[in-house]
Amino acid sequence: MAPRPAWKGYLKLSLVSCAVELTSATDHSEKVSFRIINRKSGNTVRRQYVDSVSGKPVDPDDEVKGYEIEGDQYLLVEEDEIDAVQIESSHTLSIENFVDRADIPQIYFDQPYYLSPSDEVSEEAFAVIREAMAKQNKAGIARIVLYRRERPVMIEPFGKGLLLTTLRYDKTVRQPDEVFDGLHKGKLDQELVELATHIIAKKQAAFDPSGFEDRYEEALIALIQAKRKGKKPPVAKPAERPANVVNLFDALKKSLAGEDGAKPAESARNSGGPARKTGAAKAAKAKKSA
């Protein structure tokens, strides 16, 4: 069954436009999900709105959105009034400018969607826009009203179609200085950096998303299967927490040895890693010099 489009409208580049549709690039339908059950009756539980003052249930026909204007005073807004709010980006993806994709920090990327022509008439214009963007190696910036919010988006060539990624507003992104400002600013020991660099080189591999598995999901399924068979749920042993690094150099050497199967000292020599004297050796040399 083909996924249902999340949005339908037009893609516009200057005077060229074509009908397009937006489809979510991710699928969460296979995830394990739970319902809330009444433990006593075994029946499913449904949520119901109740009046905050009287405590009585509210009929669905009497439910309406309210905008707080002052204290406990609310302005009632009907669903059809909200639906009537239309701006250009409600139905048109108008590409405003083009940028280098690398110029957009990763922190601004939000949700990916596939963008494709919605009818045969639009296929040629869509293909021309996609091919021109691919030749220039640029990403388009536009805006779209999606789920009753206008969102900035990035559009880029992706296979035979286009990939649209919603972007976060600058005011919603916490600046890194707020978190990283107090981190270590001193000069690093280059021997330690060199050892860590060798570990990274040993662990290099091609990106393969097919190798990712949700191990927590698998553990949930094992729990469910055990309970269905009347068995006791498997009890997982708590994972050991990594100990604080006392000697960073020794820890890096052992990590490097674990990657290539050699002894720590041999690993450092064979990989071109730095030879480093222990604290005791340094102290002895300093004493002898004195």
C-alpha positions in Angstrom: 0.0 0.0 0.0 1.4 3.4 -1.1 2.0 5.8 1.8 -0.4 8.7 2.0 1.0 12.1 1.1 1.5 14.5 4.0 1.0 17.5 1.7 0.0 18.4 -1.9 0.7 21.6 -3.7 3.1 23.2 -6.2 6.9 23.5 -6.5 7.8 26.8 -8.0 11.1 28.0 -9.4 10.8 31.6 -10.8 8.0 31.2 -13.5 8.3 27.4 -13.7 5.9 25.4 -11.5 4.7 21.8 -11.2 2.3 19.8 -9.0 4.1 17.9 -6.3 3.3 15.8 -3.2 5.2 15.3 0.0 5.7 11.8 1.6 7.3 11.1 4.9 10.8 9.5 4.4 10.5 7.6 7.7 8.1 4.8 8.8 7.4 4.0 12.5 4.5 1.6 11.9 6.5 -1.5 12.8 7.5 -0.3 16.2 6.2 -2.1 19.3 3.4 -0.2 20.8 1.3 -0.6 23.9 -2.3 0.3 24.8 -3.5 1.3 28.3 -5.6 -1.5 29.8 -7.9 -1.6 32.8 -6.0 -4.2 35.0 -9.3 -5.3 36.7 -11.5 -5.8 33.6 -8.9 -6.3 30.9 -10.6 -3.7 28.7 -8.8 -1.0 26.8 -8.9 2.5 28.3 -9.9 5.6 26.3 -9.1 9.2 27.3 -11.9 11.6 27.8 -11.9 15.4 28.4 -13.6 16.6 31.5 -14.6 20.1 32.6 -11.9 21.5 34.9 -14.5 23.0 37.3 -17.5 20.7 37.3 -15.5 17.5 36.6 -18.1 16.3 34.2 -17.2 14.7 30.8 -17.3 17.0 27.8 -19.2 15.9 24.7 -16.9 15.9 21.6 -19.3 18.3 19.9 -18.7 20.8 22.7 -14.9 20.7 22.5 -13.4 23.8 20.9 -9.9 25.4 20.8 -9.4 28.4 23.1 -6.7 31.0 23.0 -5.9 32.5 26.4 -6.1 36.3 26.3 -6.2 37.3 29.9 -6.2 35.2 33.1 -9.0 32.6 32.8 -10.5 34.3 29.7 -10.2 32.5 26.4 -11.1 33.4 22.8 -12.8 30.5 21.2 -11.5 29.5 17.7 -13.3 27.0 15.5 -11.6 24.4 13.4 -13.0 25.8 10.1 -11.7 29.2 11.1 -8.2 27.8 11.4 -8.5 25.9 8.2 -9.5 29.1 6.4 -6.1 30.7 7.3 -4.1 30.4 4.1 -0.8 31.9 3.0 1.3 31.3 -0.1 3.3 28.5 1.5 0.1 26.7 2.4 -0.1 25.4 -1.2 3.2 26.5 -2.9 6.8 25.6 -2.3 8.4 28.7 -3.8 12.2 28.3 -3.9 13.6 31.6 -2.6 17.3 31.1 -3.0 20.0 28.4 -3.4 22.8 27.6 -0.9 25.6 25.1 -0.5 24.3 22.2 1.6 27.5 22.2 3.7 26.7 25.7 4.8 23.7 24.6 6.8 24.8 23.3 10.3 23.5 19.8 11.0 21.7 21.1 14.1 19.1 22.8 11.9 18.0 19.7 10.1 14.7 18.3 11.4 12.4 15.9 9.5 13.0 14.4 6.0 10.3 14.0 3.3 10.3 12.7 -0.3 9.1 15.3 -2.9 7.8 13.9 -6.1 5.5 15.0 -9.0 1.9 14.3 -8.3 0.8 13.8 -11.9 2.3 12.9 -15.3 1.9 16.5 -16.6 4.2 17.8 -13.9 7.0 15.1 -14.4 8.9 17.0 -17.1 9.1 20.3 -15.2 9.9 18.5 -12.0 12.8 16.6 -13.8 14.2 19.8 -15.2 14.2 21.5 -11.8 15.8 18.5 -10.2 18.5 18.1 -12.9 19.4 21.8 -12.8 19.8 21.7 -9.1 22.0 18.6 -9.4 24.2 20.2 -12.0 24.8 23.3 -9.8 25.2 21.1 -6.8 23.0 23.4 -4.8 20.1 23.1 -2.3 17.0 25.2 -2.5 15.5 27.1 0.5 11.8 27.5 0.7 8.9 27.6 3.2 5.9 25.3 3.6 2.8 25.2 5.9 2.8 21.7 7.3 0.6 20.6 10.2 -0.6 24.1 10.7 2.9 25.6 11.1 5.0 27.4 8.5 8.4 25.7 8.4 11.6 26.7 6.5 12.8 23.8 4.4 15.8 22.7 2.3 15.2 20.9 -1.0 18.0 18.9 -2.7 18.3 16.3 -5.5 17.9 12.7 -4.2 17.9 9.8 -6.6 15.2 10.4 -9.2 13.3 12.8 -7.0 13.9 15.5 -4.4 14.5 15.3 -0.7 12.8 18.0 1.4 14.1 18.5 5.0 12.3 20.7 7.4 14.6 23.1 9.2 14.4 24.4 12.7 14.0 28.1 13.4 17.1 29.8 14.7 15.3 30.9 17.9 14.5 27.2 18.7 18.2 26.1 18.4 20.2 26.4 21.6 23.6 27.9 20.7 26.6 25.6 21.4 28.4 28.3 23.6 25.6 27.8 26.2 26.8 24.3 26.7 30.4 24.1 25.6 31.7 27.4 26.8 33.1 26.0 30.1 34.9 23.1 28.5 38.7 22.5 28.6 40.6 25.2 26.7 44.2 24.2 27.6 46.8 22.7 25.3 46.3 19.0 24.6 49.0 16.4 24.8 49.7 15.6 21.1 50.9 12.1 22.0 47.4 11.3 23.4 45.7 12.8 20.4 48.0 10.7 18.1 47.0 7.5 19.9 43.3 8.4 19.6 43.8 9.1 15.9 45.2 5.7 15.4 42.2 4.1 17.1 39.9 6.1 14.8 41.8 4.9 11.7 41.5 1.3 12.8 37.7 1.6 13.2 37.0 3.2 9.8 34.3 1.6 7.8 31.8 2.4 5.0 28.4 3.7 6.3 25.9 0.8 6.1 22.5 1.7 7.7 21.3 -1.9 7.1 23.5 -3.0 9.9 21.6 -0.9 12.5 19.3 -3.0 14.6 17.0 -1.8 17.5 18.3 -4.0 20.2 15.9 -2.5 22.8 13.0 -3.3 20.4 14.3 -6.9 20.2 14.4 -7.1 24.0 10.8 -5.9 24.2 9.7 -8.6 21.7 11.6 -11.2 23.7 9.7 -10.0 26.8 6.3 -10.3 25.0 7.0 -13.7 23.6 8.1 -15.1 27.0 4.9 -13.8 28.6 2.7 -15.3 25.8 4.3 -18.7 26.5 3.7 -18.3 30.2 7.4 -18.1 30.9 9.2 -15.7 33.2 10.4 -12.6 31.4 14.1 -12.6 30.8 16.1 -10.6 33.3 18.9 -8.7 31.8 22.0 -8.1 33.8 22.7 -4.4 34.3 25.5 -3.3 32.1 28.8 -2.4 33.8 29.4 1.3 33.8 32.7 2.3 32.3 35.2 3.3 35.0 36.7 6.8 35.1 39.9 6.9 33.2 42.8 7.2 35.6 45.6 6.9 33.2 44.5 8.2 29.8 47.6 7.1 28.0 47.3 3.5 29.2 43.6 3.4 28.3 44.3 4.5 24.8 47.2 2.0 24.4 44.9 -0.8 25.5 42.1 0.3 23.2 44.5 0.4 20.2 45.8 -3.0 21.1 42.3 -4.3 21.2 41.7 -3.1 17.7 44.6 -4.8 16.1 45.1 -7.8 18.5 48.7 -6.8 19.3 50.3 -6.1 22.7 50.0 -2.5 23.8 53.7 -1.8 23.3 53.9 -3.6 20.0 50.7 -1.8 18.8 52.2 1.7 19.5 55.4 0.8 17.7 53.9 -1.0 14.7 51.2 1.7 14.0 53.8 4.5 14.1 52.3 5.6 17.4 54.4 7.7 19.8 56.6 6.1 22.3 55.9 7.5 25.7 57.7 7.0 29.0 55.8 6.1 32.1 55.5 8.5 35.0 58.0 6.4 37.0 60.5 6.4 34.1 60.1 10.2 33.8 60.6 10.7 37.5 63.8 8.5 37.4 65.2 10.4 34.5 64.5 13.7 36.2 66.2 12.5 39.4 69.3 11.3 37.5 69.5 14.7 35.7 69.3 16.5 39.0 
